[in-house]
Amino acid sequence: MRAVLLAAGRGRRLGSDQPKCLLSIEGRTLLERHLENMPGAGITALTIVIGFQKHVIRDAIERLQPSLPVDFVENDRFVHGSIVSLDVAADRLLEGAVWMDADVLYPAALLGRLVASPHDNCVLLDGRSEESGEEMMVGVRDGRAREIARRVGSAWDFAGESVGFTKVGPEGGRVMKRLLDEEVAAGRIDQEYEAAMARAFAEVPFGYERVDDFAWTEIDFEEDVVKARKLARLL
């Protein structure tokens, strides 16, 4: 299965002058950790969406010599929302794929749970998270993901935080490509890709897998870096 790694952004909230995927956590960058985790999780090919300091990521891949084939898609409008990054690589979804935010620290088994899920279209959710307006939350009813937003409320069978990793099969990939293209063509480029996901939930079934039993973190703020360094010692 192909993975699409969204690594075009800058990480302004960390005050960083490099792509977030090159942030070093306990001696290894997030990019290195992705490359180490993917083969054992069932990923057989990787597309990286690059933008900010794209040459630095290309150089890192050349230096690391990953075991799986890697290609790049460039997003020259990386200052806008993540919907643009996923849209420029949307053709990679048409045969089924996983897309992943690059700023996440996680164990390989977490990604493996997504790849191995019986759901053709699937999101990873952590039920331990509480809604604060920062996390992207998913509301589930009757076994299907129904809504994704920073606030979804409590009127669900289950609600959890999205890890930022999603799998689609060919049908889900076609639907996502069409919706991404529509959103970007309409000029709604300063939103996140979850805007297209919310529409896709109404068109094709998306199941979910819970990851409450894994240690993981998204890295947006300096306190997340501190948390990531502690978690990395456990991985």
Disulfide bonds with the S-S distance in Angstrom:
none
